[in-house]
Amino acid sequence: MSNANKKVVRDAYTAISSGDAEGFFDRLSDDVEWYFIGSHRFSGTMKGKEQIENDLFSVLGDQLEGTGISLEIKQLIAEGDKVVAEMQGTSRSVSGKDYNNTYNIILTVKNGLITEMREYLDTELITEVFG
């Protein structure tokens, strides 16, 4: 199961990196919860695909050049229904600021879909680039 869950996560983030938001959303459960640590404009918990699309992807799409964030997976560690993904993201804002963040995300995968994400990242960089 761990390898299958790692594949779900790898495929989801490969989709994001190629600008395929639909491919990413196809790997999320309808009631997915995405928790962002810290105190920044995205912090807290987003519940469901619609909120994630409206409150995160639309904002990023409006404020980042090209297809958004390109993510390089540095490592995936899986046990049971949990997958930990360490990634390096690169992108640039339409205002010309680099947004190159490092991510550590703990994901829960059930029945082949991501049901929960707990994301740890450089919160100061979010504020610097996105306000």
C-alpha positions, 0 to 999 in steps of 0.5 A: 500500500505504501508504494501505491500511496506514494504513486498517488502523491507523485502523480498529483504533484507531477500534474501541478508541476506541468500546469495540470490542475485538473490532474491534481484535483482528480487525485483528491477526495471531494471532502479533502482538507488542506491545512497550512501552518503559520500566520499568512494569507493561506493559513488555516484549513481549506475544506473541499476541492471548491474552497481549494480552487477558489481560495488557493489555486485562483489566487496563485494563478492570478499572481504567478507567471506561467503555469504556476509552481514547478515542484521537485520532489526531494523525497517521499516517505510512506507508512500506512496511509501517510506519505511525507513529501519534501519538495522544492518549488520554483516560480516567479510572481507577476510582480517579478518576485521569485517564489522558491519555497521549500515544502514538507507536506504530510498527506493521508491517502485512502482508497487511492485519493488524498484526503488530508494535507498538512503543509509546512513551508516558509511562511515569511516568503508567502507574506513577502510575495503574496501579501 
